[in-house]
Amino acid sequence: MSAPAAPGAGGPGPARVVLVHGAWHRGVSWAPVAGALAARGVEAVTPDLPSDTPGVGHAELVDAVLAGAGDGPGGPGPRGDGPPVVLVGHSLGGLVATAAAGRIADRVRALVLVAALVPEPGRPYRDRMRAERDLMVAGYDAEVRRGPGVSTYWPDARTVADGLYRGVADELDAAGRDGRAEVADAAAELRPQDWSLLAEPCPVSSWPAVPTVSVVCAEDRVVSPVAGRREADRVGARLVELAGGHFPMLTRPEETAELLAGLAAPA
């Protein structure tokens, strides 16, 4: 269970929102939400994680997040005097955001897990995936290709649209947008993903003592919504449900930004 931190963690001012991307992606995947937050007067940063580096693990990925969360290069360290933050992890980024929250819990106003993989302290997530087959929705990675070492990549926009982004174009079309074009643009930004992170035990010894929000997408075709609700209960998170699929930062940026702006508001 999560132990709520004191209101206004990290100080009384507005929090900086740190948006952590998921597998194969870059920080630019959060651009629609970052723009919607800026329009609301909320500072947001979208760090690029070194996710395509062979052998990359929690330490390097968390350092990249803390560089975005802190005031200076490399971030202020485990208990620095940087600004209060809302840490947001999408998909695989949930593992990284949670580990980062464990490092700077005194500054974290909220940890937000969006359609996310939710770690178990001290345990490799790979072990959980083998033991709990319902954590992911089967088929989303059917056409992904093996790269060097433990990396994978998407070969073209079609395989992305049919796999990782299943249903997203239809969701965008229903909103009056050009779903095929937007999914193709998203696919063009993808890169290889090293999976060494999954073999490492989650580096926090207990769930971070910060308010936690789990955002479950009701039509998610990557991370199971059923498992997501169960995971929220396991860690004592406040559950927020959104309609639609795995990428609300693309399909529902205003709704996502409204939630995050509320969490970042001054205490």
C-alpha positions in Angstrom: 0.0 0.0 0.0 1.2 3.5 -0.7 1.6 5.8 2.3 0.4 9.3 1.3 3.0 12.0 1.6 2.2 15.3 3.3 0.1 17.7 1.2 2.3 20.0 -0.9 5.3 17.6 -1.0 8.4 19.4 -2.2 7.1 22.9 -1.2 4.0 25.0 -1.6 4.4 26.2 -5.1 3.3 24.7 -8.4 4.9 21.4 -9.3 6.9 20.6 -12.4 5.3 17.7 -14.3 7.9 15.2 -15.5 6.5 13.0 -18.3 8.2 9.7 -18.7 7.7 7.9 -22.0 7.2 4.2 -22.6 9.0 1.5 -24.6 10.3 2.3 -28.1 9.2 5.9 -27.7 10.9 9.3 -27.0 9.9 12.3 -24.9 8.2 13.8 -27.9 5.4 11.2 -27.5 4.1 13.5 -24.7 4.2 16.7 -26.8 0.4 17.1 -27.0 0.0 16.8 -23.2 3.0 19.1 -22.6 1.5 21.7 -24.8 -1.9 21.4 -23.1 -0.2 21.8 -19.7 1.7 24.9 -20.9 -1.6 26.4 -22.0 -2.7 25.9 -18.4 0.4 27.6 -17.0 2.0 24.3 -15.8 5.6 23.6 -16.5 6.2 20.2 -18.1 9.4 18.4 -19.2 9.6 15.4 -21.4 13.1 13.8 -21.0 14.4 11.3 -23.6 15.5 8.2 -21.7 18.5 6.3 -23.0 16.2 3.3 -23.6 18.0 2.2 -26.8 21.4 1.9 -25.1 22.5 -1.8 -24.8 22.4 -3.0 -21.2 20.6 0.1 -19.9 19.0 -0.4 -16.5 17.2 1.4 -13.7 20.2 3.6 -12.7 20.7 5.3 -16.0 17.0 5.6 -16.7 16.3 7.1 -13.3 19.2 9.6 -13.7 17.6 10.8 -16.9 14.3 11.4 -15.1 16.0 13.2 -12.2 17.8 15.5 -14.7 14.3 16.6 -15.8 13.0 16.8 -12.2 15.9 18.9 -10.9 17.3 22.4 -11.3 20.7 21.6 -12.6 22.5 19.1 -14.9 22.0 15.6 -13.6 19.4 16.7 -11.1 19.9 17.6 -7.4 20.4 14.0 -6.1 18.3 11.9 -3.8 17.1 14.6 -1.4 17.9 17.8 -3.3 16.2 21.2 -3.1 14.7 21.2 -6.6 11.1 22.0 -7.3 8.1 19.8 -6.3 7.3 17.4 -9.0 4.5 15.2 -10.4 6.1 12.1 -11.9 4.2 10.6 -14.7 5.1 7.2 -16.2 3.4 5.8 -19.3 3.5 2.0 -20.0 7.1 0.8 -19.4 7.9 4.3 -18.0 5.8 3.3 -14.9 8.8 1.1 -13.8 11.2 4.1 -14.2 8.9 6.7 -12.7 8.3 4.6 -9.6 12.0 4.1 -9.1 12.6 7.8 -9.5 9.8 8.5 -6.9 11.7 6.3 -4.5 14.8 8.5 -4.9 13.1 11.9 -4.4 9.9 11.0 -2.4 10.2 14.2 -0.3 9.7 16.3 -3.5 7.0 14.2 -5.2 3.5 15.7 -5.1 2.1 12.7 -7.0 3.2 9.6 -8.9 0.9 9.0 -11.8 1.0 5.7 -13.6 -0.7 5.9 -17.1 -1.6 2.6 -18.7 1.5 1.5 -16.9 3.6 -1.5 -15.9 3.5 -1.3 -12.1 6.6 -2.8 -10.3 6.8 -4.9 -7.2 9.6 -3.7 -4.9 12.6 -5.9 -5.1 11.4 -8.1 -7.9 12.2 -8.1 -11.6 9.2 -7.3 -13.7 10.2 -10.1 -16.1 9.4 -12.6 -13.3 6.0 -11.0 -12.9 5.2 -11.3 -16.6 6.1 -15.0 -16.5 4.0 -15.7 -13.4 1.0 -13.3 -14.3 0.2 -13.9 -17.9 -2.7 -11.5 -17.8 -0.7 -8.3 -17.2 -0.4 -7.6 -21.0 -2.9 -8.0 -23.8 -1.8 -10.7 -26.2 -0.8 -9.8 -29.7 0.3 -6.2 -29.5 3.9 -7.2 -30.2 3.3 -10.0 -32.7 5.2 -8.3 -35.5 8.0 -6.7 -33.5 11.5 -7.7 -34.6 14.6 -8.8 -32.6 17.5 -6.5 -32.6 21.0 -6.9 -31.2 21.2 -8.3 -27.7 17.9 -8.0 -25.9 16.6 -5.2 -28.0 13.5 -5.1 -30.3 12.3 -2.7 -32.9 9.3 -2.0 -35.2 10.1 -2.5 -38.8 7.5 -0.1 -40.4 4.4 2.0 -39.8 2.1 -0.8 -40.8 3.3 -3.2 -38.1 3.0 -0.3 -35.5 -0.5 0.5 -36.6 -1.6 -3.2 -36.5 0.3 -4.0 -33.3 1.3 -1.5 -30.7 -1.2 1.2 -31.9 -4.1 -1.2 -32.5 -7.3 0.7 -32.5 -5.7 4.1 -32.1 -6.3 5.3 -35.7 -10.0 4.4 -35.3 -10.2 6.3 -32.0 -8.6 9.4 -33.6 -10.9 9.2 -36.7 -13.9 9.1 -34.3 -12.7 12.4 -32.9 -12.6 14.0 -36.3 -8.8 13.6 -36.7 -6.7 11.9 -39.4 -5.9 8.7 -37.5 -3.8 7.0 -40.1 -1.6 10.0 -40.6 -1.2 10.6 -36.9 -0.3 7.0 -36.2 2.2 7.1 -39.0 3.8 10.2 -37.5 4.0 8.5 -34.1 5.6 5.4 -35.7 8.2 7.5 -37.4 9.5 8.6 -33.9 9.9 5.1 -32.6 13.4 3.6 -32.0 14.8 0.3 -30.7 14.1 -0.7 -27.1 16.6 -2.5 -24.9 14.9 -4.8 -22.4 17.7 -5.2 -19.8 15.5 -3.2 -17.3 13.0 -6.1 -17.1 15.6 -8.5 -15.7 16.7 -6.1 -12.9 14.9 -6.2 -9.5 12.9 -3.0 -8.9 15.3 -0.9 -6.8 12.9 0.4 -4.2 12.6 -1.6 -1.0 8.9 -0.6 -0.5 6.3 1.3 -2.4 7.3 5.1 -2.4 5.5 7.0 0.3 3.9 9.4 -2.1 0.3 9.9 -3.3 -0.2 7.5 -6.3 -2.7 7.7 -9.1 -3.3 4.8 -11.5 -4.8 5.8 -14.9 -6.4 2.8 -16.5 -7.5 3.1 -20.1 -10.7 1.1 -20.6 -10.0 -0.1 -24.1 -6.2 -0.6 -23.7 -4.9 -3.3 -26.0 -1.4 -3.3 -24.7 -1.6 -3.3 -20.8 -4.6 -5.1 -19.6 -7.2 -2.9 -18.0 -8.4 -5.7 -15.8 -4.9 -6.2 -14.5 -4.5 -2.4 -14.2 -7.4 -2.1 -11.8 -6.0 -5.0 -9.7 -2.5 -3.3 -9.7 -4.0 0.0 -8.5 -5.6 -1.8 -5.6 -2.3 -3.6 -4.8 -0.3 -0.4 -4.4 -3.1 1.6 -2.8 -3.4 4.0 -5.7 -6.4 6.3 -6.6 -7.9 4.8 -9.7 -8.8 7.0 -12.6 -10.4 5.5 -15.7 -10.2 7.0 -19.1 -12.1 5.8 -22.2 -10.0 4.7 -25.2 -6.8 2.9 -25.7 -3.2 2.8 -24.6 -2.1 6.2 -25.8 -4.2 8.9 -24.1 -1.4 11.4 -24.5 -2.2 11.3 -28.2 -5.9 10.5 -28.3 -7.0 12.5 -25.1 -4.4 15.1 -24.4 -6.7 17.7 -22.9 -8.3 15.2 -20.5 -4.9 13.9 -19.5 -3.5 17.4 -19.0 -6.5 18.4 -16.9 -5.9 15.6 -14.5 -2.2 16.4 -14.3 -2.7 20.1 -13.9 -4.9 19.5 -10.9 -2.3 17.3 -9.3 0.4 19.9 -9.9 -1.6 22.8 -8.5 -0.1 24.7 -5.6 -1.0 23.3 -2.2 
